[in-house]
Amino acid sequence: MGTAFEVEGPANGIVPSGEIKESPLGIRQQRIKRMVVDLERQFTELARALQKDYPEQAEKLVDAFKTSKEMLLEKRMDEITEMLDLSKLDTAGEQQEKTVDDVKSLIELLLKDDDEENRLKKEIEKLEQWKEALDKLIEDEGNLKEESDIHADKDDALANLNSQIERLENLIDRQGNLKKETGEETSKGIDGLDRVAEQQEKLRKETEELREEVEKGPAGSAQKDEQGGEQGGEQGGEQAPPDSGQLSQKPGAESLRNAEESQKGAEKRLTEGKGRQAGEAEQQALENLNKALEELKNERDRIAGISPEDLEQLGQEQKDTAGETGELAEKMGQSAAGSPEDSGQQEDPLKQGQERAREAVESGKSKMDKAAGSLAKGKPGGAAQDQQGALEDLERARQEVEQQLEELRQDQQMEALVQLEQIFREMLVKQKDASVVTLTVDENRDGQNDRLKRAERIELRGVAVVERELSEKAEEAEALLVDEGTSVVVRNVVEGMKHDLSAIAELLDDQDTGKFVQRSQKEVEMTLHELIDAVQIAQQMQQQQQQQQQQQQQ
């Protein structure tokens, strides 16, 4: 305890206690250091307390704690204290300025408004939920309309199904004959396979035509020409919901689609002269065609067995769908009413579009209620008309939502580009400062027999910290580039720069300030300049695209 070597230096082992005396500035610096240590402790305690009820704020505090540790604030303040005690005021002042800048960035992190940053993301998520709900409602209402059409004219629906079944049976016979012919031509040689391929192509096109009619449903094909524009103006009474997922659910449609794929494979093998593989593909097509035939016959039996009493159940299903539509309209209304913080919000085109979508959904709900009433009265024809109107309203609402989504995604991309430019500019400023320090230290060591003073070693450690921070910033930019959808080439450039910065930091840790390190730092500066230019060009292109879309909409 009473030896002459009691004071331990924070950066270079043990220093004789008699050589360093505590200065008033050093004492004050130590007091600031203790405040930083206490602040870091409060970060963790407060984050633990907020974790349950306020997870976002807790996450922000944890990030601030991690950032503080990565900045090595505590260690750097010990080094500044030692410089002050040694009366190295200039070097201490430089380190203090850098530390102040880092503390300011830490404050900015804590004050950052996540609500504003995530506003676009939350708005997009909301609209995507609306679109998903609208897709389901359109599918459900389309199925209800089809059932109403069948009830309105069951005989016509059965006639259409019988016609489709007859055509399918013909396709099955011809596909079987083609398979047989393929086997015969294969045994003779490959010369006759080209002719079989032409017949297979013709059969595939007829299968495709039948599948398109099956996708419209047993009532759809008959109404296309007869009703034309009688229901819903230009869009016509037949208009099936455009959702391709719904179309594939029609009995027989998916099996016919699979048959088409097998037939296409048979065509390819036949033209290549591979008769055996073509025969296998034709067999698979036959199996799919027969499966489709079974499904159509089952559907015919189902329709033949329906009775007027089934309208009661159909009416109840229509009420349920109307109820779900009303719930969606209510959610849309609550969303608009829940954001009155901006006095000019009503002038926002996005909000106006969402209001139009809500009105269309409410209109669709009203028509669904009328359709349910018609079904309860045993009038499926009248119900089908109201259901068609409801479908058109829902489709109009979906188009509005999709338009708002597109505009918000463009805004999100622009926001990401602005953030990227800011990140790259901040990185460039810090990299230039780091490059100057590296160059200065390297020039000084030439006149010192390649030896570094203690203050210079401390400076290099600070530069290494900066380079690692820049590497982390590059990683942050890389994540933004993924979200923004920039080309892979740009992301690869940023990823390469991130690794270069880490390598530079490791070299500086080894006190390497030579030409290779300096050249690497300059290359990082050049890369940042190029990235800033690229981001600015992307912003201009995005603005032009938005202006063109606005002009088209007008």
C-alpha angles and dihedrals in degrees: 000000000000099000123120093244106066104122115083118203116226096225112028113032124259122354125192108262092225093062097059122054122185110253126205089246091049091051091051090048090053089052089055090049091054089052090054091050090049090048091054090050090052090051091062096041094048092044090054091051094048097042097096103043101023108030095163093055090045091053090051091054091049089051090050091052091050091047091051091052092047089053089056089222095163094050094044091051090054088053091049090050090053091050091051092049088051089049092242090144099160094053091042091050092053092050091047091054091052091047091050089053090052092049089051090053088050090054090049089053091054094045095045111125106232091181092064092042092052097039095099092044093052092045091052092048090051093051092046089055090050092050092049090051091048092050090055093046091050091051093047094046091047090055091048092050091051091052090049090051090051092050090047092057111008093165092057092048090051091048090054092049092049089051091051092047091050092051091047092051088053090052091050092052092049093046089053091050091049091052090052091047091049090056092049094049091046091057090051095046136271099287095094096046094086090062090049089050090057091052090047090052091052090049091050092053090052089049089052092051091051092048091053090054092046089053090060090059129236092291098040102070094051095050097049096080100024100051098031106156099348094107121049100359117255095002091063132218095273097059106138119205107270095227105123091202090064093049092055090056094067112112109268096008098102093045090051090050090052089049089054091054091050091048090050089052090050090052091053094049092047093053089049090052093244099138098169094052089044090054090052091052091048090052090053090050090052091052092051092047091051090048090052089049091054091050093050092049091051089051090050090052091049093052092045089056099051119109137189088262089068089068089078091062091044090052091052091051089051090052090051092051090047089052092053089048090052091051090053091049089051092051090050091051093048090051092055092045092046096065107060094133092105112066091204095047093114089064092056108112090213092057091045090054091049090050090053089051091051092050090050091051091050090049090051091050090053091052090048090055089053090048091052089052092051091050090050088055092050095252106129092163092061090043091054091056092052090044090054089052090049090051091053091050092050092047090051090051091050092051090052091050092047090051092051090048092053092050093047092049089053090050089049091052091049091049090052091050091052091050091049092053091050092049093049093047092050090047091050093053092050093044092053091052091048091049091052092051092049092050093047093050091048092052092048094051090057089068093044099059089264091300125132126220119232092253090052092051089052090050091052091051088053091051090050089053090052092050091052091049089052089051089055090048089053089053089052089051090048091057090050090051090055092051093044092051098235119167121282090242093064092046090051090052091053092045090052091049090051091056092044091055091051090050091050090052091053091050091050089050085060089051092248110157099157132131094279093057092045092048090049091052091050090050089055089052091050091048091051091050090052092046091051090052091048093050092049091052090049090052091052091049091049091051092050091050092051092049092050092050092049090051091049091051091049 
